[in-house]
Amino acid sequence: MLYPREHEAVAAINRKAPGPALAPFVEFYWHVRWSTEEPYETKVLSHPNVHLVFEEPAPLVYGVDRTLFVRRLEGQGQVLGVKFRPGAFRPLAARPVIALADRRIPAADIFSPAVEDTSREVLGGTDIDAMARLAEEFLLDGLPAPDPVAGQVAGMVDAITADPALFRVDQAAEALHVSVRTLQRLFAEYVGASPKWVLRRARLHEAAARAEEGVHIDWAALADDLGYFDQSHLTRDFTGAVGVSPARYAGLRG
């Protein structure tokens, strides 16, 4: 979430962990309730996750958004989302997850038509625990057989995003003991984004988080820490993804 303090003035965000049966598939449930007199655009620098969102007028599946996710909030409302672990949506999608990238798909096209009834029931509630429980019951009804490869790919994503020394795909492949081609194939099939994008997005998340700290930032040193050639390379990458330079973003943070 970009500009989180500004966003807090408009919307409240809560999370809830899944139960043990869904933990291999779901990272967490998230709930947003907003109230605003003027339209507000919320902006998110997305992670490599697929989401099922119970919302009006109908529930949607959001593939990995490789650009900047923007949603316009108006009046009052709420949504409940299910954030799937990287790779974990592949058994549910019954297709390579790259086919969902940058797309919003009616949830009924992937799940049973009952997802629309569940969505109405979820959105008729006000308590996040009860809403998440309804979503969980629905997902448990159609839970696919475990896919061991999905778990392996989730581990790969965790490994390469947590290691600050990995900047390139060939480095990531070597660290994971697979070929570059294998890594690219697995990410297209299970994640819905390339390993290059996942590495780059992790660096941008770190840059945005540092800018949010509100202290003096040595941008040249940060660029070096994140594996960029120089500060201008970081600035171009960040500006291309977020729409403003990192220094400008730090000054505009809510």
C-alpha positions as CSV (number, residue, x, y, z in Angstrom):
1,M,0.0,0.0,0.0
2,L,1.5,3.3,-1.1
3,Y,0.9,6.5,1.0
4,P,-0.4,4.3,4.0
5,R,-0.9,7.2,6.4
6,E,-3.0,9.1,3.8
7,H,-5.0,5.9,3.1
8,E,-5.7,5.4,6.9
9,A,-7.7,8.6,6.9
10,V,-10.1,7.1,4.3
11,A,-10.1,3.3,4.9
12,A,-9.5,0.8,7.7
13,I,-7.5,-2.3,6.8
14,N,-7.5,-5.6,8.8
15,R,-6.0,-9.0,8.3
16,K,-6.9,-12.5,9.5
17,A,-4.8,-15.7,9.3
18,P,-6.4,-18.7,7.6
19,G,-7.1,-22.0,9.4
20,P,-4.6,-24.9,9.2
21,A,-6.3,-26.6,6.3
22,L,-6.0,-23.5,4.1
23,A,-2.7,-22.3,5.3
24,P,-0.8,-24.0,2.5
25,F,-2.9,-22.1,0.0
26,V,-3.8,-18.8,1.7
27,E,-1.4,-16.2,3.1
28,F,-4.2,-14.2,4.8
29,Y,-7.6,-12.7,4.5
30,W,-7.8,-8.9,4.2
31,H,-10.7,-6.6,4.8
32,V,-11.0,-3.0,3.8
33,R,-13.9,-0.7,4.9
34,W,-13.9,2.9,3.6
35,S,-15.9,6.1,4.0
36,T,-15.0,9.1,2.0
37,E,-16.8,12.3,0.9
38,E,-14.6,12.8,-2.1
39,P,-13.4,10.0,-4.4
40,Y,-10.0,8.6,-3.4
41,E,-7.6,6.5,-5.4
42,T,-5.8,3.9,-3.4
43,K,-2.5,2.7,-5.0
44,V,-0.8,-0.6,-4.3
45,L,2.6,-1.8,-5.5
46,S,1.5,-5.4,-5.8
47,H,3.3,-8.6,-4.6
48,P,3.4,-11.8,-6.7
49,N,0.1,-13.0,-5.4
50,V,-3.3,-13.9,-6.8
51,H,-6.4,-12.5,-4.9
52,L,-10.0,-13.6,-4.7
53,V,-12.0,-10.5,-3.7
54,F,-15.6,-10.6,-2.5
55,E,-16.9,-7.2,-3.7
56,E,-19.8,-5.5,-5.4
57,P,-21.3,-6.1,-7.9
58,A,-19.7,-9.5,-8.2
59,P,-16.6,-11.3,-6.8
60,L,-13.4,-11.2,-8.9
61,V,-10.1,-13.0,-9.2
62,Y,-7.2,-10.6,-9.6
63,G,-4.1,-12.0,-11.2
64,V,-0.7,-10.7,-10.4
65,D,-0.7,-7.0,-11.3
66,R,2.6,-6.2,-12.8
67,T,1.9,-2.5,-13.0
68,L,0.6,-0.2,-10.3
69,F,-2.8,-1.3,-8.9
70,V,-5.2,1.6,-8.6
71,R,-8.7,1.4,-7.2
72,R,-11.1,4.3,-6.9
73,L,-13.0,4.5,-3.5
74,E,-16.2,6.4,-3.4
75,G,-18.8,6.8,-0.6
76,Q,-18.9,3.9,1.8
77,G,-18.2,0.3,1.2
78,Q,-16.2,-2.8,2.1
79,V,-14.5,-5.7,0.5
80,L,-13.0,-9.0,1.8
81,G,-10.0,-10.4,0.0
82,V,-8.2,-13.7,0.0
83,K,-4.5,-13.4,-0.7
84,F,-3.2,-16.7,-2.0
85,R,0.4,-17.7,-1.4
86,P,2.7,-17.3,-4.5
87,G,2.2,-20.5,-6.6
88,A,-0.7,-21.8,-4.5
89,F,-3.4,-20.6,-6.9
90,R,-2.2,-22.9,-9.7
91,P,-4.3,-26.0,-8.6
92,L,-7.4,-23.8,-8.4
93,A,-6.8,-22.0,-11.7
94,A,-6.5,-25.2,-13.8
95,R,-4.3,-23.2,-16.2
96,P,-0.9,-21.5,-16.1
97,V,-1.2,-18.6,-13.7
98,I,0.6,-16.3,-16.2
99,A,-2.7,-16.4,-18.1
100,L,-4.3,-14.4,-15.2
101,A,-1.6,-11.7,-15.1
102,D,-2.8,-8.1,-15.1
103,R,-6.4,-9.3,-15.4
104,R,-9.6,-9.2,-13.3
105,I,-11.7,-12.3,-13.9
106,P,-15.2,-13.1,-12.7
107,A,-14.7,-15.5,-9.8
108,A,-17.5,-17.7,-11.1
109,D,-15.3,-18.5,-14.2
110,I,-12.8,-20.2,-11.9
111,F,-14.8,-21.3,-8.8
112,S,-18.3,-22.7,-8.7
113,P,-21.3,-20.3,-9.3
114,A,-21.9,-20.5,-5.6
115,V,-19.1,-18.0,-5.1
116,E,-21.6,-15.3,-6.0
117,D,-24.0,-16.4,-3.2
118,T,-21.1,-16.6,-0.8
119,S,-20.0,-13.1,-1.8
120,R,-23.4,-11.6,-1.0
121,E,-23.4,-13.4,2.3
122,V,-19.9,-12.2,3.1
123,L,-20.7,-8.6,2.3
124,G,-23.8,-8.7,4.3
125,G,-21.7,-9.0,7.4
126,T,-19.8,-6.5,9.5
127,D,-17.4,-8.7,11.5
128,I,-14.2,-9.7,9.8
129,D,-13.9,-13.0,11.7
130,A,-17.4,-14.1,10.6
131,M,-16.8,-12.8,7.0
132,A,-13.5,-14.7,6.8
133,R,-15.1,-17.8,8.2
134,L,-17.7,-17.8,5.4
135,A,-15.0,-17.4,2.8
136,E,-13.0,-20.2,4.3
137,E,-15.9,-22.5,4.4
138,F,-16.5,-21.8,0.7
139,L,-12.9,-22.5,-0.2
140,L,-12.7,-25.7,1.9
141,D,-15.6,-27.1,-0.1
142,G,-13.7,-27.0,-3.4
143,L,-10.1,-27.5,-2.1
144,P,-8.0,-29.3,-4.7
145,A,-5.5,-32.0,-4.0
146,P,-2.1,-30.8,-2.8
147,D,0.4,-29.9,-5.5
148,P,3.9,-30.4,-4.1
149,V,5.4,-28.2,-6.9
150,A,3.3,-25.3,-5.7
151,G,4.9,-25.5,-2.3
152,Q,8.3,-25.7,-3.8
153,V,7.7,-22.6,-6.0
154,A,6.3,-20.7,-3.0
155,G,9.6,-21.5,-1.2
156,M,11.5,-20.2,-4.2
157,V,9.7,-16.9,-4.2
158,D,10.3,-16.6,-0.4
159,A,14.0,-17.4,-0.9
160,I,14.8,-15.0,-3.7
161,T,12.8,-12.1,-2.2
162,A,14.4,-12.5,1.2
163,D,18.0,-12.6,0.0
164,P,19.3,-9.0,-0.5
165,A,22.3,-10.4,-2.4
166,L,20.2,-11.7,-5.3
167,F,19.8,-9.1,-8.0
168,R,19.7,-11.2,-11.2
169,V,17.8,-14.2,-12.5
170,D,21.0,-16.2,-13.1
171,Q,22.0,-15.6,-9.5
172,A,18.6,-16.7,-8.2
173,A,18.6,-19.8,-10.4
174,E,22.1,-20.7,-9.1
175,A,21.0,-20.2,-5.5
176,L,17.9,-22.4,-6.0
177,H,19.9,-25.1,-7.9
178,V,17.9,-25.0,-11.1
179,S,18.5,-23.7,-14.6
180,V,17.3,-20.2,-15.6
181,R,14.9,-21.8,-18.1
182,T,13.4,-24.0,-15.4
183,L,13.0,-21.1,-13.0
184,Q,11.3,-19.0,-15.7
185,R,9.0,-21.9,-16.6
186,L,8.0,-22.6,-13.0
187,F,7.2,-18.9,-12.4
188,A,5.1,-18.6,-15.5
189,E,3.2,-21.8,-14.6
190,Y,2.7,-21.2,-10.9
191,V,3.4,-17.5,-9.9
192,G,2.0,-15.5,-12.8
193,A,5.1,-13.3,-13.2
194,S,8.7,-13.8,-14.3
195,P,11.5,-14.2,-11.7
196,K,13.0,-11.0,-13.1
197,W,9.8,-9.1,-12.2
198,V,9.7,-10.7,-8.7
199,L,13.3,-9.7,-8.0
200,R,12.7,-6.2,-9.3
201,R,9.4,-5.7,-7.4
202,A,11.1,-6.8,-4.1
203,R,13.7,-4.1,-4.5
204,L,11.0,-1.5,-5.2
205,H,9.1,-2.6,-2.1
206,E,12.3,-2.1,-0.1
207,A,12.8,1.4,-1.6
208,A,9.2,2.4,-0.8
209,A,9.5,1.1,2.7
210,R,12.7,3.1,3.3
211,A,11.0,6.2,1.9
212,E,8.1,5.7,4.3
213,E,10.5,5.8,7.3
214,G,10.5,9.6,7.1
215,V,14.2,10.0,7.8
216,H,17.1,11.3,5.7
217,I,17.9,8.7,3.0
218,D,21.2,8.4,1.1
219,W,19.6,7.4,-2.2
220,A,23.0,6.6,-3.8
221,A,23.8,4.2,-1.0
222,L,20.3,2.6,-1.1
223,A,20.7,2.1,-4.9
224,D,23.9,0.3,-4.2
225,D,22.3,-1.8,-1.5
226,L,19.5,-2.9,-3.8
227,G,21.8,-3.8,-6.6
228,Y,21.2,-0.9,-9.0
229,F,23.9,0.4,-11.2
230,D,23.6,3.8,-9.7
231,Q,21.1,6.3,-8.2
232,S,19.6,7.3,-11.5
233,H,18.9,3.6,-12.3
234,L,16.9,3.3,-9.1
235,T,15.1,6.6,-9.8
236,R,14.1,5.5,-13.3
237,D,12.9,2.1,-12.0
238,F,10.9,3.5,-9.1
239,T,9.4,6.4,-11.1
240,G,8.3,3.9,-13.8
241,A,6.5,1.8,-11.3
242,V,5.1,4.3,-8.8
243,G,4.7,7.4,-11.0
244,V,7.0,9.7,-9.0
245,S,10.7,9.6,-8.1
246,P,11.6,8.0,-4.7
247,A,12.7,11.4,-3.3
248,R,9.4,12.9,-4.4
249,Y,7.5,9.9,-2.9
250,A,9.3,10.4,0.4
251,G,8.2,14.0,0.4
252,L,4.6,13.2,-0.5
253,R,4.0,10.3,1.9
254,G,0.9,10.8,3.8
